[in-house]
Amino acid sequence: MTTPRTLLQTQDLSKRYGALVVTDNVSLDVRAGELHAIIGPNGAGKTTLINQLSGELAPDSGQVFFDGADVTDQGINARARMGLVRSYQITSVFDELTVLENAALAALGSRRHAFQCWQGLLTDRGAVEAAREGVEAAGLAPRAHLAASELGYGERRQLELAMALAARPQFLLLDEPMAGMSVQESAAVIELLQSLKRRYTILLVEHDMNAVFALADRISVLVYGRILKTGTPEEIRNDQEVRIVYLGDEEVTPA
C-alpha cells in the first residue's frame, strides 16, 4: 500500500523564552487525509506548537512545510489562504450575526481583506455556498437562522468549526475542541469529527484520551517540548515509556 503524501511537516522546530525551551527540535509529519493527534501533559508545549504551525508564532529555529512549500516565514493569514486553517481559540464569533452569517464572514475573510468583508455579507454567492457547506458539515444546518448568542456552549464550538470549514481548508488545526464540554457534548463532537475524517487532514490537540484513541490514525506524544513517540493508537497505548510519562494507569477505552 502506498503511503499518503506528507501534507504538513516540521523540521527541528524550536521556540525559547529566555532559558525556557518550549518546543525543542520538533520534527513532525502529518499525512494527507489522516487525523493526527498531539497529546502530552500540561506545559508540554502543545499550544506553542500549534501557534507555530498556524503561523501565529514564528519559531526561533527550524522550518514548517505545507503541501511541499516552505511556509516558515508566512503568517497566519497567508497560511489560511493556502488551506491551513486553525479552529477554536482564535475564531471571533459575532453574537449579533446568525450562524450562517458568521460562517459567510469567515468564508469572505479567507479571500478578502477584513475591511471588505462586511460589504454584501450574504450577497456573495460563493461565500454563502461555502458557508452553507460549512454549517451543514458542522451539524448546525437546523440552527443556521439563529443568532450566535442563542447557541449553547457546545453548539458555539460547532459554529467555530463551521467557520473554519467555510474557508474550505485542506488542513484543520483543532486545539482542544472538547474543552469544557459535557459528556454528551463531547460525544457529539467525536461523532462530528468522525464524519470529517478523510474529507480533511486534521491535527488534533486534545486532553480527552478516549476521544483521541477513538479518532486518531496516529498519535504523537509531546513531553517537555520534544516528541517522545509517534505511533498508532495501539502502539501508543501499549508503550511503556508513554504510560510512565503521561498515560499512567489511566484506562483508555479501546476504539
N, C-alpha and C positions, 0 to 999 in steps of 0.2 A: 504494500500500500504506500502511495506517495505521501510524504509528509507535507502538510499545507505550508504555504509560504509564510515567512515571518512578516507580520504587519507592523508591529511596534517592537523596537529593540533599544536597549540602553547598553552602553559600554563604559564601565568604570565610573559610574555617575556618583559624584560626591558633593556634599554640602556641609560646610562648617560654620559654626557661630563661635568665634574665638577658639578656645581649646575644645569646645564640644563638637564632636563629629556626629552629624545627624544621619546622613546617608554616606556609606563608606564603600566606595568602589562597587556600586551595584550594577551587575550585568544581568539583564533580564530579557527574555524574548517572549512575545505573545503571538501565537499563530492565528492566521486569518480564520475566522469562524468559531474560535474557541471561547469559552468562558474561563478565564484565568483568575484565580483568587489570590489575594495577598492577605496573609494573616500574621499575627505577631502580638506580643504584649504591648501594653501602653508604653509610650516612649520609644518604641522600636524604630520610628522614623517613617511610618506608613503615610501620614498626611503630607509630610515634606516630600516624599517620593511622588505622590500623586500631584502635588503642586509643580514639581519639576516636569512631570510627564505632560501636564496640561499646558505648560508654558507660563504659569503664574509666577514661577520662581526659577531664576537662572541658576544652573549648577556652578560650583566653583571649578569643577573639572569633570571631564567625561563628556559623552555625546548621547544624543537622542536621535533615533532614526524612525521615520514614519513612512511606510509604504516605499521604502528604499531611499528616501530623501533625508539628508541631514537637516533636522529642524531645531538643532540646539539653540540657535540664535533667534528663532521665531517665537513671538509672543503668543498669548492665549487666543487672540482673535485670528491671527494668521493660521494657527493650527486648527481652529474650529472651521475655518473656510476650507481647509484641506480634508475635513471629515473626522478630526479627532476632537470629540466633544465631551466635556465633563458635566455631569449632572449631580445634583444635591450639593448643598452648602455654598453654591455660588450663584444659582439662578435667582433672579429677582422676580417674585410673583407680585402682580399688581392686584390688590384685593378688589378694587372697583371694576376691574375688567372681568368678562366672563372667561370660562375655561377655554373656549375656542379663541377668544381674542388674545389671551395670554400666549397661547400656542402660535397664533398667527404673528404676534410680535416677535417671538423667538425665531420664527421662520424668516421674517423680514430682516431681523438683526444679523442673521447668518450671511446675508447678501448685501446689506446696505450699512451706511454709517448710522449711528444711533439717532442723530437728529432728523433723519429721513423716515424713521420707522413709524412715527405717529401719523404720517400723511397717508390717508387711504388705507387704514388698518385692515378692513375687510373688503377692500376693493381690488386688492392684488389677488388675482385668481390663483396664481401659482402658490402664494403664501397660504391662502385659505385651504387649498387642496392638501398642502404639506401639513397644515395644522390639523385638518380632519384626520389625516392618516396617523399623525402622532397621538391625537386624543383617543382614537379607536384602538391603536396598538397598546396604549397605556391603560385601557379598560375604563375610560371615562366618557365614552360616547353618550350614554344616557344623561350625563351631567354637563354636557357641553354648553348648555344655555345658562347655567348657573354662574353667579359671581363667585370669584375665588374665595371671597370672605365667607361663603356659605358652606365651604367644604370642611370636612373633618380632617384631623391630622394626617391620617393615612392617605386620604384622597388628595390632600395637598402635596404629599410626597409623590403621588402618582402624577399630579399635574407637572411637577418639576421634571419628571421623566418624560411626560408628553412634550414638554417644551424642548427638551434635548432631542427627542425623536423628530420633532418638526423641522429641525435643522438638517435632517436627512444625513446623519453621520454614517461613516464607515465603522467607527470605533467609539465605544462608550466607556468613559471612566466613571465608575459609581463608587462614591465614598460613603460607606455605612448607610445604605438606603433604608435599613430596618431599625436604625437608632431611634429609641423612644417609642417604638410601636408595641401594641398589644400582641398577644399570641395570634389572635385572629387576623390582625392587620399584617403581621409578618407572614402568615401563611398565604395571604392574598398576594403579597409581593413576590414570594417564592414562586407561586404559580404563574404570575405575570412574567418574571424573568425566565422561567422555563419556556414560555411561549416566544420569547425574544431570542433564545439561543439559536445559533446558526444563521439567523437573519442579520445579526450584528456581531461583531467581535466585541467582547466585553472584558474589562478588567475590573474586578470587584474587590473592594476592601470592606471587610465585614467581621464583626465580633461574634455573630451568631453562628456557632460551629455547625449546628445541624443544617442551617441554610447553606453554608459553604460546602459541606460534604454532599448535600443533595444536588447542588448546582454545578460545581466546578468540574471541568475536564482535567485541569492541572492546578496545583496549589504551590505557591512559593511562600516560605516561612521567613519573615524578616525579624532579626534579633540584633539589637544594638547597631542598627543601620546597615547590617550585612545580610545577604541572602544565605540562610543556613542550609536550606534544602529546597529543591523543586521536584515535584513528582505528581503522580496520580493521587486521587484521594486515598486509595488503598495503601499506596506507598507511604504517604504522609501519616495516615492513621497508625500504621504499624512501625514507624520509625522510632527507635528507642530514644535517640537524641532529641527529636522533636517532642516526644512525650515528656521527657525530663524538663526541657526548657520552657515549653509552652502548654501542651495539652494536659500534662499531669495525669491525674486519674479520672479526668472528665470523660464521661461516657458519651460517645457521639453515635447517634442513631444512624445505621447504615442507610445509604440512599436506596 
